[in-house]
Amino acid sequence: MALRTQTKELRVLAADAGTKLRLFLARNFRDIMPLRQDVISALRKKAVHVNGDLTLDTHILKEGDTVRVEMSLVDLYTRRLQVLGTELKFCDSDLAVVMKPAGARMCDIGWAVPATLLVSGDEKYKDISTEPWIVVNEIERGSQGLVVLARDANIQQELAEKINAGQITFRFGALCHGKIEQSLVNSVTLQSLEAASVSGDNSEETTPLDLWCEYNRIPADIFNHVEVHIESVTRSPNVGHLTMIKASVGHAAHASLVLRRYMHLIGHPIVGSQTYAQPLANHRDKGILMSLTGVTLSATDARSEPVTIDVPIPQKIMSVCEREIMFYERRQKKAREELEQSDVLPADGAELAADGIPAAYITGTKDFCGHTFRVSKNTLIPRPSTETLVSAAVEFLEKAAGSQAAPQVLDLGTGTGCILLSILLKVPAACGVGIDISPAALEIAQANQKCCQSDFESFAADEKVLRQSPYDFIACNPPYISPHKAARMTRMIEHEPQLALIAEDGGFQAYSAIHRSLMANMEILRPAGCIGFEIGKGMERIVRNIFYDWTEVGAYNDNQGYLRVLVFQRPVLC
């Protein structure tokens, strides 16, 4: 029989002598008073005794004192449930459905069922066991959604059998990548999904479906029990479109896993960081945007009618849609303003940027460092973060300008020439050369400054480059997006030259090639000469390792606070 009070008694040891009572309680009674409010409430309700007497919370304890706490379970559970924020949606003698708030732990959800029944005041629950119930469908801590629980392990096994028999159906709300047509999901067959599972397209693995189902103890025909309905389509500046779906899954205890793989196989993965999901560029490490929003329990001997529980799609998911619309409209407005300033307007009010071609490629120009530069589809569009590289170069060259007549600058991978030109405009005494592997890019850059064609492996031995050496500063914004990362950014970068963006070796190929070339032709730099690199987020450790034998003399954050530029000084030759 469950007790309505919980008692704990401890003797004060020498290590705790001199401690105030409130602090002693917080340290040693967390199993029955896990929250600070629990300690305060116990003291106010005179549930704490020292050596059998009531005392103040500031009482100083002595070695050998006996501290006794007798808590009302109803009071304790009521406060904890208020903090936890769960809501019991359905409960009978064997099964419960609880609405889990985002942030709640699954172990707390199991405890919440008997706790909620105990504090309800219903006489039939006065002797209920306070043992936690067993969670049937796990969901991650950051997610909000329904959780089904069984009273004990035997009931859990019975529920699993009912799920596999189709007597319990789960319904989900989820946000998916892309614009999904209802006709697409209506035409999906088990055969088409089996083909997609081994094609390597849109999949994280090539395990055939029959083996995958066997490994996860899922029926081989499970996808015949998945139904998807399109709720709405939202514009997104990052991936073009996002689609809100409602889906039902039967005959599977791992219903969320089944739905994730289903959507992944049809080429529209759910937004998230779990297996078979795909994150948004600006929404990484924030959980999966899928929630269990409905459960149907078939009739049983104890229930004459089926039970259906439904809740709305969580606000967390809806707010992502609202945010994407806001960012999309903001980008559209900015793109339209750029076009209007260039007297170039899209035909028939066509949408810009997120629909395809960036505004800079329509106008043929882009502002950078306070100046307007020509761009084309053969050149990378200048980014505000790259202005950090210009600032680093200018800082170095202004110091070098006093020691010699004309500091020399080399721009590796010049593209539009915007980096080199911006440096020279800020340091008029300097001279510069830009190189690029792309002849089409050089056509844009040559209108601004003398440039020549070369690559990262051989530039330091190129006669045209050597003609103006030694250089004081080499500026380089190399390609540093790995193919794996680029696959997740397709919509954002599909219109820009891949040669200027993507590099092998995890994005570090160009840095390694430049290091090899410089070490073989060190005379291209003056003895105190430096090279400044733009780097991607989180790349600094490996770039520093590549240039381990050079001296790092500068590290610069961009306008968003990320480390964006590293500057290295050439080693001293023995």
C-alpha positions as CSV (number, residue, x, y, z in Angstrom):
1,M,0.0,0.0,0.0
2,A,1.4,3.4,-0.9
3,L,2.0,5.8,1.9
4,R,0.8,9.4,1.8
5,T,3.9,10.6,3.7
6,Q,7.6,10.1,3.0
7,T,10.0,10.2,5.9
8,K,13.8,10.5,6.0
9,E,16.2,10.8,8.9
10,L,19.9,11.6,8.9
11,R,22.6,12.1,11.6
12,V,24.9,15.0,11.1
13,L,28.5,13.9,10.6
14,A,31.6,15.9,11.5
15,A,32.0,17.1,7.9
16,D,28.6,18.8,8.1
17,A,29.0,20.3,11.5
18,G,28.6,24.1,11.4
19,T,26.3,24.0,8.3
20,K,23.0,25.9,8.3
21,L,19.9,23.7,8.3
22,R,18.6,24.9,4.9
23,L,21.9,24.1,3.2
24,F,22.1,20.7,4.9
25,L,18.6,19.8,3.6
26,A,19.4,20.9,0.1
27,R,22.6,18.8,0.0
28,N,21.3,15.6,1.7
29,F,17.6,15.3,1.1
30,R,17.4,15.8,-2.7
31,D,15.8,12.4,-3.1
32,I,12.6,13.6,-1.4
33,M,13.1,17.4,-1.9
34,P,14.8,17.8,-5.4
35,L,13.7,21.4,-5.8
36,R,14.7,24.5,-3.8
37,Q,11.0,25.2,-3.4
38,D,10.5,21.8,-1.8
39,V,13.0,22.7,1.0
40,I,11.4,26.1,1.6
41,S,7.9,24.5,1.7
42,A,9.0,21.8,4.1
43,L,10.4,24.4,6.5
44,R,7.3,26.5,6.3
45,K,5.0,23.6,6.9
46,K,7.0,22.5,10.0
47,A,7.9,19.2,8.4
48,V,11.6,19.5,9.5
49,H,12.8,18.6,13.0
50,V,16.2,18.7,14.6
51,N,16.6,16.4,17.5
52,G,12.8,16.2,17.6
53,D,12.3,20.0,17.8
54,L,11.3,22.6,15.3
55,T,13.9,25.2,14.5
56,L,14.8,28.0,12.1
57,D,16.3,27.4,8.6
58,T,19.4,29.3,9.8
59,H,20.0,26.9,12.7
60,I,23.7,25.8,12.8
61,L,23.9,22.1,13.0
62,K,26.3,20.2,15.3
63,E,27.9,16.8,14.9
64,G,25.5,14.1,16.1
65,D,22.3,16.2,15.6
66,T,19.4,14.2,14.1
67,V,17.6,15.8,11.2
68,R,14.2,14.3,10.4
69,V,11.9,15.3,7.5
70,E,8.3,14.0,7.1
71,M,6.8,15.1,3.8
72,S,3.3,14.9,2.5
73,L,3.4,13.0,-0.8
74,V,0.4,14.9,-2.1
75,D,2.1,18.3,-1.4
76,L,5.4,17.1,-2.7
77,Y,4.0,15.6,-5.9
78,T,1.7,18.6,-6.6
79,R,4.7,21.0,-6.6
80,R,6.8,18.8,-8.7
81,L,4.0,18.2,-11.2
82,Q,3.5,22.0,-11.5
83,V,7.2,22.4,-12.4
84,L,7.2,19.5,-14.7
85,G,4.2,20.7,-16.7
86,T,2.8,17.3,-17.8
87,E,-0.8,16.8,-18.6
88,L,-2.6,13.4,-18.3
89,K,-4.7,13.0,-21.4
90,F,-6.0,9.4,-20.8
91,C,-5.6,6.8,-18.1
92,D,-7.1,3.4,-17.2
93,S,-5.9,0.7,-15.0
94,D,-3.1,-0.4,-17.4
95,L,-2.4,2.3,-19.9
96,A,-1.9,6.1,-19.8
97,V,-1.3,8.8,-22.4
98,V,0.6,11.9,-21.2
99,M,1.4,15.2,-22.9
100,K,5.1,15.7,-22.5
101,P,6.4,19.3,-22.5
102,A,9.7,20.2,-24.2
103,G,12.6,19.8,-21.8
104,A,11.0,17.1,-19.6
105,R,13.0,13.9,-19.1
106,M,11.4,10.5,-19.9
107,C,12.2,9.2,-16.4
108,D,10.1,12.1,-15.0
109,I,7.2,11.2,-17.4
110,G,7.1,7.7,-16.0
111,W,6.9,9.1,-12.5
112,A,4.2,11.7,-13.4
113,V,1.4,9.1,-14.0
114,P,1.1,7.7,-10.5
115,A,1.9,11.1,-9.1
116,T,-0.9,12.7,-11.0
117,L,-3.4,10.0,-9.9
118,L,-2.3,10.3,-6.3
119,V,-2.8,14.0,-6.1
120,S,-6.2,13.9,-8.0
121,G,-8.1,13.3,-4.7
122,D,-10.0,10.4,-6.3
123,E,-10.6,7.7,-3.6
124,K,-9.9,4.9,-6.0
125,Y,-6.3,6.1,-6.3
126,K,-5.5,6.6,-2.7
127,D,-3.5,3.4,-2.4
128,I,-2.0,3.5,-5.8
129,S,1.7,2.4,-6.1
130,T,4.1,5.2,-6.7
131,E,6.4,3.1,-8.9
132,P,7.0,4.8,-12.2
133,W,5.1,3.6,-15.2
134,I,7.0,2.3,-18.3
135,V,7.3,4.5,-21.4
136,V,6.2,2.7,-24.6
137,N,7.3,5.4,-27.2
138,E,10.5,7.3,-26.3
139,I,10.8,10.9,-27.6
140,E,13.8,13.2,-27.2
141,R,14.0,15.6,-24.3
142,G,13.7,18.7,-26.4
143,S,10.5,17.6,-28.1
144,Q,6.9,18.1,-27.1
145,G,4.3,15.4,-27.8
146,L,2.2,12.5,-26.5
147,V,3.8,9.6,-24.6
148,V,2.1,6.3,-24.1
149,L,2.9,4.5,-20.8
150,A,2.3,1.0,-19.4
151,R,1.7,0.2,-15.8
152,D,4.3,-2.6,-15.7
153,A,6.5,-4.8,-17.9
154,N,3.7,-7.3,-18.5
155,I,1.3,-4.6,-19.8
156,Q,4.2,-3.1,-21.9
157,Q,4.5,-6.5,-23.6
158,E,0.8,-6.7,-24.2
159,L,0.8,-3.1,-25.7
160,A,3.6,-4.1,-28.0
161,E,1.6,-7.0,-29.3
162,K,-1.5,-4.7,-29.8
163,I,0.6,-2.2,-31.7
164,N,2.0,-4.9,-34.0
165,A,-1.5,-6.2,-34.5
166,G,-2.7,-2.7,-35.6
167,Q,-4.9,-2.1,-32.5
168,I,-3.0,1.1,-31.6
169,T,-2.3,3.8,-34.2
170,F,0.1,6.7,-33.8
171,R,-0.4,10.1,-35.6
172,F,2.3,12.7,-36.1
173,G,2.8,16.2,-37.1
174,A,6.1,17.0,-38.8
175,L,7.9,19.6,-40.8
176,C,9.7,18.3,-43.9
177,H,12.2,19.6,-46.5
178,G,10.9,20.6,-49.9
179,K,7.5,21.2,-51.5
180,I,5.6,17.9,-51.3
181,E,2.6,17.2,-53.5
182,Q,-0.2,15.0,-52.2
183,S,0.0,13.1,-55.5
184,L,3.6,12.2,-54.7
185,V,2.8,10.5,-51.4
186,N,-0.4,8.9,-52.9
187,S,1.8,7.2,-55.6
188,V,4.4,5.8,-53.2
189,T,4.5,2.0,-53.3
190,L,6.5,-0.5,-51.2
191,Q,8.4,-1.4,-54.4
192,S,9.4,2.2,-55.0
193,L,10.6,2.5,-51.4
194,E,12.6,-0.7,-51.7
195,A,14.3,0.6,-54.8
196,A,15.1,3.9,-53.1
197,S,16.6,2.2,-50.1
198,V,19.4,0.5,-52.2
199,S,19.9,3.3,-54.8
200,G,22.0,5.4,-52.5
201,D,19.9,8.5,-53.5
202,N,18.6,10.5,-50.5
203,S,19.6,7.8,-48.1
204,E,22.1,7.6,-45.2
205,E,22.6,3.9,-45.8
206,T,22.0,1.3,-48.5
207,T,20.6,-1.4,-46.3
208,P,17.7,-3.1,-48.1
209,L,14.4,-2.6,-46.4
210,D,13.8,-6.2,-45.6
211,L,17.1,-6.3,-43.6
212,W,16.4,-3.0,-42.0
213,C,12.9,-4.1,-40.9
214,E,14.3,-7.4,-39.5
215,Y,17.0,-5.6,-37.6
216,N,14.5,-3.1,-36.0
217,R,11.9,-5.8,-35.5
218,I,9.5,-4.0,-37.8
219,P,7.0,-5.8,-40.1
220,A,8.4,-6.1,-43.7
221,D,5.3,-4.4,-45.1
222,I,5.3,-1.6,-42.6
223,F,5.3,1.2,-45.2
224,N,1.9,-0.1,-46.3
225,H,0.6,1.1,-42.9
226,V,1.9,4.7,-43.3
227,E,-0.5,7.4,-44.5
228,V,0.7,11.0,-45.1
229,H,-1.5,14.1,-45.7
230,I,-0.1,17.5,-46.7
231,E,-1.3,20.2,-44.4
232,S,0.6,23.3,-45.7
233,V,3.6,24.5,-47.6
234,T,5.9,27.3,-46.3
235,R,8.5,29.3,-48.2
236,S,12.1,29.0,-46.9
237,P,15.1,31.2,-47.7
238,N,17.4,28.2,-47.1
239,V,15.7,25.2,-48.8
240,G,13.1,26.8,-51.0
241,H,10.1,25.2,-49.3
242,L,9.1,23.4,-46.1
243,T,6.0,21.2,-45.9
244,M,3.9,20.5,-42.8
245,I,2.5,17.0,-42.9
246,K,0.2,14.9,-40.7
247,A,0.9,11.2,-40.8
248,S,-0.4,8.0,-39.2
249,V,1.6,4.9,-38.6
250,G,0.2,1.5,-37.5
251,H,1.7,-1.9,-36.7
252,A,5.0,-0.4,-35.5
253,A,6.2,0.3,-31.9
254,H,9.0,2.3,-33.5
255,A,6.5,4.5,-35.3
256,S,8.7,7.7,-35.3
257,L,11.6,5.8,-36.8
258,V,9.4,4.4,-39.5
259,L,8.0,7.8,-40.5
260,R,11.5,9.3,-40.5
261,R,12.8,6.7,-42.9
262,Y,9.6,6.8,-45.1
263,M,10.0,10.6,-45.6
264,H,13.7,10.3,-46.2
265,L,13.2,7.6,-48.8
266,I,10.7,9.8,-50.8
267,G,13.3,12.6,-50.8
268,H,11.7,14.9,-48.3
269,P,13.3,14.2,-44.9
270,I,11.9,15.6,-41.7
271,V,13.7,18.6,-40.3
272,G,16.0,17.5,-37.5
273,S,19.3,16.0,-36.4
274,Q,18.3,12.4,-35.9
275,T,18.9,9.4,-38.2
276,Y,16.9,9.8,-41.5
277,A,16.3,13.5,-40.7
278,Q,18.1,16.5,-42.1
279,P,18.6,19.8,-40.2
280,L,18.1,23.3,-41.5
281,A,21.2,25.4,-41.8
282,N,20.0,27.8,-39.1
283,H,18.3,25.2,-36.9
284,R,21.0,22.6,-36.1
285,D,21.2,20.7,-32.8
286,K,17.7,21.8,-31.8
287,G,15.9,18.5,-31.9
288,I,13.6,17.0,-34.5
289,L,10.6,19.0,-35.7
290,M,8.2,16.0,-35.4
291,S,5.7,15.4,-32.6
292,L,3.3,12.5,-31.7
293,T,0.0,14.4,-31.8
294,G,-2.5,11.6,-31.8
295,V,-3.1,8.0,-30.5
296,T,-6.1,5.7,-31.2
297,L,-6.6,2.8,-28.9
298,S,-8.9,0.1,-30.2
299,A,-11.8,-1.2,-28.1
300,T,-11.0,-4.0,-25.5
301,D,-12.9,-6.1,-23.0
302,A,-12.5,-3.2,-20.6
303,R,-13.3,-0.5,-23.2
304,S,-16.4,-0.9,-25.3
305,E,-15.5,2.0,-27.6
306,P,-12.1,3.0,-29.2
307,V,-10.3,5.9,-27.5
308,T,-8.9,8.7,-29.6
309,I,-6.5,11.4,-28.2
310,D,-5.5,14.3,-30.3
311,V,-3.5,17.4,-29.5
312,P,-2.4,20.4,-31.8
313,I,1.0,20.5,-33.5
314,P,3.4,22.1,-30.9
315,Q,4.1,25.8,-31.1
316,K,7.8,25.0,-31.4
317,I,7.2,23.5,-34.9
318,M,4.8,26.2,-35.9
319,S,7.2,29.0,-34.8
320,V,9.9,27.6,-37.2
321,C,7.4,28.0,-40.1
322,E,6.7,31.5,-39.0
323,R,10.4,32.3,-38.7
324,E,11.2,30.9,-42.1
325,I,8.4,33.0,-43.7
326,M,9.8,36.1,-42.0
327,F,13.3,35.4,-43.2
328,Y,12.1,34.6,-46.7
329,E,10.1,37.8,-47.0
330,R,13.0,39.8,-45.6
331,R,15.3,38.3,-48.2
332,Q,12.8,38.9,-50.9
333,K,12.5,42.6,-49.9
334,K,16.3,43.0,-49.9
335,A,16.7,41.3,-53.3
336,R,13.9,43.5,-54.8
337,E,15.6,46.6,-53.4
338,E,18.9,45.6,-55.0
339,L,17.1,45.1,-58.3
340,E,15.3,48.4,-58.1
341,Q,18.5,50.2,-57.5
342,S,20.0,48.6,-60.6
343,D,16.8,49.4,-62.7
344,V,16.4,45.6,-63.2
345,L,13.0,44.2,-62.2
346,P,11.9,40.5,-62.6
347,A,9.2,39.9,-65.1
348,D,5.6,39.5,-63.9
349,G,6.6,40.0,-60.2
350,A,8.6,36.8,-60.1
351,E,10.0,35.9,-56.7
352,L,13.7,36.3,-56.2
353,A,16.6,34.6,-54.5
354,A,14.8,31.8,-52.7
355,D,13.2,30.8,-56.0
356,G,16.5,30.4,-57.7
357,I,18.9,33.0,-59.1
358,P,20.3,35.3,-56.5
359,A,19.7,39.0,-57.0
360,A,23.4,39.7,-57.5
361,Y,23.4,37.5,-60.6
362,I,20.4,39.3,-62.0
363,T,21.9,42.8,-61.5
364,G,25.4,41.7,-62.3
365,T,26.8,43.7,-59.3
366,K,27.3,43.3,-55.6
367,D,28.5,45.8,-52.9
368,F,31.6,44.8,-50.9
369,C,33.6,47.0,-48.5
370,G,31.7,50.1,-49.6
371,H,32.3,49.6,-53.3
372,T,30.3,48.0,-56.1
373,F,31.8,45.1,-58.0
374,R,30.8,43.2,-61.1
375,V,29.8,39.6,-60.6
376,S,28.7,36.8,-62.9
377,K,27.6,33.2,-62.5
378,N,31.3,32.3,-62.9
379,T,32.3,34.1,-59.7
380,L,31.4,33.7,-56.1
381,I,29.1,36.4,-54.7
382,P,31.1,38.5,-52.2
383,R,30.0,37.9,-48.6
384,P,30.1,40.5,-45.7
385,S,32.1,38.0,-43.6
386,T,34.9,38.1,-46.2
387,E,35.4,41.8,-45.5
388,T,37.2,40.5,-42.3
389,L,40.0,39.2,-44.6
390,V,40.3,42.7,-46.2
391,S,40.6,44.3,-42.7
392,A,43.3,41.8,-41.6
393,A,45.3,42.5,-44.8
394,V,45.0,46.3,-44.4
395,E,46.1,46.2,-40.8
396,F,49.2,44.2,-41.8
397,L,50.0,46.3,-44.9
398,E,49.6,49.7,-43.1
399,K,52.4,48.6,-40.7
400,A,54.6,47.4,-43.6
401,A,54.0,50.5,-45.7
402,G,56.4,52.6,-43.5
403,S,59.3,50.2,-44.2
404,Q,59.2,50.1,-48.0
405,A,57.9,52.0,-50.9
406,A,55.2,49.7,-52.3
407,P,54.0,46.6,-50.3
408,Q,53.1,43.7,-52.6
409,V,49.8,41.8,-52.2
410,L,48.9,38.5,-53.8
411,D,45.2,37.4,-54.0
412,L,44.8,33.6,-54.3
413,G,41.5,32.6,-56.0
414,T,40.7,36.2,-56.8
415,G,37.3,35.6,-58.3
416,T,35.7,39.0,-58.8
417,G,38.9,40.6,-57.6
418,C,36.9,42.3,-54.8
419,I,39.3,41.3,-52.0
420,L,42.4,42.6,-53.9
421,L,40.8,45.7,-55.1
422,S,39.3,46.6,-51.7
423,I,42.8,46.1,-50.1
424,L,44.4,48.4,-52.7
425,L,41.7,51.0,-52.3
426,K,42.4,51.1,-48.6
427,V,46.2,51.0,-49.0
428,P,47.0,53.1,-52.1
429,A,50.7,52.6,-51.7
430,A,50.4,48.9,-52.2
431,C,50.5,46.9,-55.5
432,G,48.8,43.6,-56.1
433,V,48.3,40.5,-58.3
434,G,45.3,38.3,-58.4
435,I,45.3,34.7,-59.6
436,D,42.4,32.3,-60.3
437,I,42.1,28.9,-61.9
438,S,38.9,29.9,-63.8
439,P,39.4,31.9,-67.0
440,A,35.8,33.0,-66.8
441,A,36.3,34.5,-63.4
442,L,39.5,36.2,-64.6
443,E,37.5,38.0,-67.3
444,I,35.5,39.7,-64.5
445,A,38.6,40.4,-62.4
446,Q,40.9,41.6,-65.2
447,A,38.7,44.7,-65.6
448,N,39.9,45.7,-62.2
449,Q,43.5,44.6,-61.9
450,K,46.2,42.6,-63.5
451,C,45.4,38.9,-62.9
452,C,46.8,35.6,-64.2
453,Q,45.6,32.0,-64.3
454,S,47.0,29.4,-61.9
455,D,46.0,27.0,-59.2
456,F,46.7,26.4,-55.5
457,E,49.4,23.7,-56.1
458,S,51.6,25.6,-58.6
459,F,51.0,29.3,-58.0
460,A,54.2,29.9,-56.1
461,A,56.3,28.6,-59.1
462,D,54.3,30.5,-61.7
463,E,56.6,32.9,-63.6
464,K,53.9,35.6,-63.9
465,V,53.3,35.5,-60.1
466,L,57.1,35.4,-59.3
467,R,57.7,38.5,-61.5
468,Q,56.3,40.7,-58.8
469,S,57.5,38.7,-55.8
470,P,58.4,38.7,-53.0
471,Y,55.1,39.5,-51.6
472,D,54.4,41.1,-48.2
473,F,50.9,39.6,-47.8
474,I,48.9,36.8,-49.5
475,A,45.2,37.0,-49.1
476,C,43.2,33.8,-49.8
477,N,39.5,32.9,-49.5
478,P,39.8,29.3,-50.7
479,P,36.9,26.8,-51.2
480,Y,36.3,25.2,-47.8
481,I,32.9,23.5,-47.9
482,S,33.2,19.8,-47.7
483,P,31.1,17.7,-50.2
484,H,29.2,16.2,-47.3
485,K,28.2,19.6,-46.0
486,A,27.5,20.9,-49.5
487,A,25.0,18.2,-50.0
488,R,23.0,19.7,-47.1
489,M,23.3,23.2,-48.5
490,T,22.3,22.5,-52.1
491,R,19.6,25.1,-52.3
492,M,21.8,27.9,-50.8
493,I,24.7,27.4,-53.1
494,E,23.4,25.7,-56.2
495,H,23.7,28.8,-58.4
496,E,27.3,29.6,-57.5
497,P,30.5,28.1,-59.0
498,Q,31.2,24.8,-57.1
499,L,34.9,25.2,-57.8
500,A,35.0,28.3,-55.6
501,L,33.0,26.6,-52.8
502,I,33.7,22.9,-52.4
503,A,36.9,21.2,-51.4
504,E,37.8,17.6,-50.7
505,D,39.5,16.3,-47.5
506,G,36.7,17.6,-45.4
507,G,37.1,21.1,-46.9
508,F,40.8,21.4,-46.1
509,Q,42.2,20.4,-49.5
510,A,43.1,24.0,-50.6
511,Y,44.8,24.8,-47.3
512,S,47.1,21.8,-47.6
513,A,47.9,22.4,-51.2
514,I,48.8,26.1,-50.5
515,H,51.0,25.0,-47.6
516,R,52.9,22.5,-49.8
517,S,53.3,25.1,-52.5
518,L,54.6,27.8,-50.2
519,M,57.0,25.4,-48.4
520,A,58.5,24.5,-51.8
521,N,58.8,28.1,-52.9
522,M,59.3,30.2,-49.8
523,E,61.0,33.0,-51.7
524,I,57.6,34.1,-52.9
525,L,57.1,35.8,-49.5
526,R,59.4,38.4,-47.8
527,P,61.1,37.1,-44.7
528,A,58.4,38.7,-42.5
529,G,55.6,38.0,-45.1
530,C,52.3,36.6,-44.1
531,I,49.3,34.7,-45.5
532,G,45.8,35.4,-44.4
533,F,43.0,32.8,-44.8
534,E,39.3,33.0,-44.6
535,I,38.1,29.8,-42.8
536,G,34.7,28.2,-42.1
537,K,33.1,27.9,-38.7
538,G,35.0,25.4,-36.5
539,M,37.9,24.9,-39.0
540,E,40.5,26.8,-37.0
541,R,42.1,23.8,-35.2
542,I,42.9,21.8,-38.4
543,V,44.0,24.9,-40.4
544,R,46.4,25.7,-37.5
545,N,47.6,22.1,-37.6
546,I,48.3,22.3,-41.4
547,F,50.4,25.5,-40.8
548,Y,52.0,24.1,-37.6
549,D,55.4,25.3,-38.8
550,W,54.3,28.9,-39.4
551,T,53.7,31.5,-36.7
552,E,50.2,32.6,-36.1
553,V,50.1,36.4,-35.9
554,G,46.4,37.2,-36.1
555,A,42.9,35.8,-35.6
556,Y,39.9,37.9,-36.5
557,N,36.2,37.4,-35.9
558,D,33.6,38.4,-38.5
559,N,30.5,40.6,-38.0
560,Q,28.6,37.7,-36.5
561,G,31.3,36.9,-33.9
562,Y,32.7,33.8,-35.6
563,L,36.4,33.3,-36.0
564,R,36.7,34.0,-39.8
565,V,40.4,34.8,-40.6
566,L,43.7,33.4,-39.5
567,V,47.0,35.1,-40.4
568,F,50.3,33.1,-40.4
569,Q,53.9,34.5,-40.8
570,R,56.3,32.4,-42.8
571,P,58.9,30.5,-40.9
572,V,62.5,31.6,-40.7
573,L,64.8,29.6,-43.1
574,C,67.9,28.2,-41.5
